[in-house]
């Protein structure tokens, strides 16, 4: 049996993504294509074969043999080929976390929780198939971890995640190009030629085996990731296929679609303990001296600390630090990489005795321009290319160069099956080449980038760098800055111009020289103000900030304040670090003066609080620790509070609602009200459906209340609001409200803003969208509930009044909801509301307010409210908003309340339905209103033909007080039959206006039914009309056309970005990108065309000149530059003599801006010769003629 060795990078969440020799058990080039020799009909069910058990045993045995070839071929660093490792001998547990939240894995209100072991990922009950997503950056060991799973299953390791699984299917997605079936993938890639199982047998086994687990490794490397051909694998991930099997997916980033029930895990890399374990297990054994030597070398290289959190690079660091006596202190990551690459080449030279090999090796090591260019080209593509066909790569690099870099392990060759077959039905294979790891691709690409940076000017370089996302390719930027100082200076300038780029730029400056002295002033400037890490920051920005703090600490640069805002996953880990949601660690800093941690979903129990105080102790210059988290107010054992915090008199504060602050008494370990805190909590507002936000607020109110009972002073909570859908925030606030109430602390106002699901439940509480309940509060003085989609019928209104009655100090209840104005039975209104004279208000439109008369149970206009509703606007397609406004308009009309103006802005679907109402995009109808004074309808895509216009006039006739109807829609200017215009409009002299371009206005003559120019409007279209790719272009073309037909002068038309082309006759301009045409405009005076950098040939220019000639009023045609990118025109216009003659006879100026800057540089078309000439030449020529 012949073996084919395929290099494959792997290391784990624990080890490295090293390279594996995947030793396949057969020569697959002799395997016939299944479509030729085996049944493959997915549509027909295959009956259960009588040899099912035998087939299952064969499949399981052959899978274990295939996996053995993989997990016994771990290669920690590229050039170690004579010493391969079994995965179990090098696998070390690194950090891992699972995502907990609302099940969607997106948005706020969710967080990461640390796992004790990689085995804890798989904790689902038996018989409930689950999709798992293991996510990590390159080099964090996703593949190695999955190989450890194959080892555990194959060797029967008890207690491992897959120990009870009958079949474990492990597939590398990057190999599955063209594979449309799981059974085909297993047969092609996992089974030997000698295996008797056919695809139909494998399919039947999968269908009838009760326990199957599938591991799909490398979703981000799947060749059909963004194509329709990848649908089968997407179906597996989303459980549309293989729904009864557990599926694990490893990936750098989340798939676009996955089940809401999927369990998501991320690998966070090596901490100190994991690094120590790896050194002992895979490098030096139990030699304490050797272990300490490697650890000391890491301490001597603090610049590599962040890099060595990535298992791949720590493994290489550990092996090199152990094997190389000349291992030194590195000043930058660039210097370390340069040393590492040199070691790879030296290792090969040391093994070869042939001097020619050594000579060529040195030549290949130093001259790699073509490899650098290929690497850069691949990374700068929109879909990065980091795999090349072998033939293409050898053609560009040369076979000797390629073989050398393959031998040192830098390039990895892999055979893959193509979609083709031979004439006799055998699979056709091809070889693909990739780098050992993507970071090595970035290393070589950096040489090419540095060369470009030196040769290109600022604008050109900026355009080039926009192709390279620094958040994805941070080391490409850092390497380029480290390789060439001149290039680095220009790259750093570009980075500093980006939002948040100043911190990353510091790391690039450090790469340039390796000397912190060169960046001290920049670090001081950044650390003088608040240094913040917040939720939503990219991982690169967070990493750059952490390294900035480390640089400041190690070089005694004071850091004024560190604010960790909504980004902390765990207050303090076992290793003594603060763990961020991104998986990064924030170590203690010796120069940090203030730490602020906010996270209303961050739970810090007593044990973690003690750990945080220990962390604060290690920050030697710390003066203040401020928290806004879920922290119990129970006393902390005084003996567990570090003594140094007491002697240094560190201030530890806990922020509650508004300005209520608790202070930790470090001597007694008790929380007390802070002396500088407010004596009241203000306006409390709950908004949206965020459960976390609700819970936090209720809890803070509760404990503020408890603090009042325990004699911490007179406290008043002012205004508290709940909004959004952040469950953590809601939970915190609801809890604090409850505490405040229990403690008798007055609460000025609670505002529930669009967050109420049900006004009052059977339990007597207000139910929020987040699922939390807000109980009545004995200390609440005002309640505001706003929610235009919240329906409060009579029964619920009665219950809400009962809720208000239980709020003993309540003075006012204000509503803005869907509340009927029908009377409430007076006997159902709690007597306490009447005796306390509670004010109950219902807000309507524009200051109109209704007051509930508690004695009679009737709604009346509030004494302070207006008796007129001003301008009311409806826009968009928000059904809740529309429903509320339409209902309020209807009942205002019924009550005889005047309404100044109703503006329907871009929200009308159909002007007037058969029912006589205006139909909105939201599906709601707006009936006529007897008190409406003005109507304005704007919608430049709204088509209103004659029949609809007549219906709209009839609608206006039913609005008895209407004075004016203003339209800006697609309305023909043809006459309307006068007899179809309602007589009431004529007798009331209603003004009907149609707005056109600029200040051009048409008025409908109601007697004759004709549109005429309005007396207040302009007699021309002044300024300029722009035709771009916006939504209004159709409306503008039509308005220009009819203005021209009416003889109305048009000052200027600008056509931009529409890929303008004239037809052969010049009778129109085709605006190709908008699929519209601009006809001849006989009143147009100036035409301006601009397309960014567009190249026009002679035919296109002649067509536009012909169009200009036919627009008889045009005096100037301009081909304009835009965004510094001029259009490209031919040097001479040919074959247009008659057109040029016509233009010359009308004295038309044709000019072209050829400048690539913001200032114009004009050339003019000579209408005699058809050549372009400069302004100076034109001026001199004019003098000669005169």
Secondary structure, DSSP 8 states (H G I E B T S, - for coil): ----EEEEE---SSS---EEEEE-SS-GGGSB-HHHHS---TTS-----TTHHHHHHHHHHHHHHHHHHHHT-EESSTT--S--B-HHHH----EEEEEESSSS--SSS-EEEE-S-GGGG----TT---EEEEE--TTS-HHHHHHHHHHHHHHT-TTSTTTT-SEEEEEEGGG-TT---HHHHHHHHTS-TT----HHHHHHHHHH-S-EEEEEE-GGG-TTTTSGGGHHHHHHHTTSSSTTSEEEEEESS--S---TT-EEEEEEE--HHHHHHHIIIIIITT-HHHHHHHHHHHHT-GGGTTGGGSHHHHHHHHHHHHH-TT----SSHHHHHHHHHHHHHHHHHHH---HHHHHHHHHHHH--HHHHHHHHHHHTSSS---EEEHHHHHHHH-HHHHHHHHHTTSEEEEEEEEEEE-TTSBEEEEEEEEESSHHHHHHHHHHHHHHHHHHS-HHHHHHHHTTS-TTT-HHHHHHHHHH-HHHHHHHHHHHHTSTTHHHHHHHHHHHHHS-GGGGHHHHHHHHHSEEEEETT--HHHHHHHHHHHHHHHHTT--B-EEEEES-EEESS-TTS-EEETTS-EE---TTB-EEEEEEEEEE--HHHHHHHHHHHHHSTT--EEEEEEE---S---GGGS-HHHHHTT-EEEEE-STT-EEEEETTTTEEEE-TTS-SSEEEEEEETTBHHHHHHHHHHHHHHHHHHHTTS---EEEEEEE-TB-HHHHHHHHHHHHHHHHTT-EEEEEEEES-EEESS-TTSSEEETTS-EE---TTB-EEEEEEEEEEE-HHHHHHHHHHHHHSTT--EEEEEEEE--S---GGGS-HHHHHTT-EEEEE-STT-EEEEETTTTEEEE-TTS-SEEEEEEEETT-HHHHHHHHHHHHHHHHTT-EEEEEEEES-EEES--TTSSEEETTS-EE---TTB-EEEEEEEEEE--HHHHHHHHHHHHHSTT--EEEEEEE---S---GGGS-HHHHHTT-EEEEE-STT-EEEEETTTTEEEE-TTS-SEE-S-EEE-SSTTHHHHHHHHHHHHHTT-EE--EEEESS-EEE-TTSSEEEEGGGTEEEE--TTB-EEEEE-TT-B--HHHHHHHHHHHHHSTT--EEEEE-BTTB--B--SB--S-HHHHHHHHHTT-EEEEE--SSSS--EEEE-TTT-BEEEHHHHHHHHHHH-
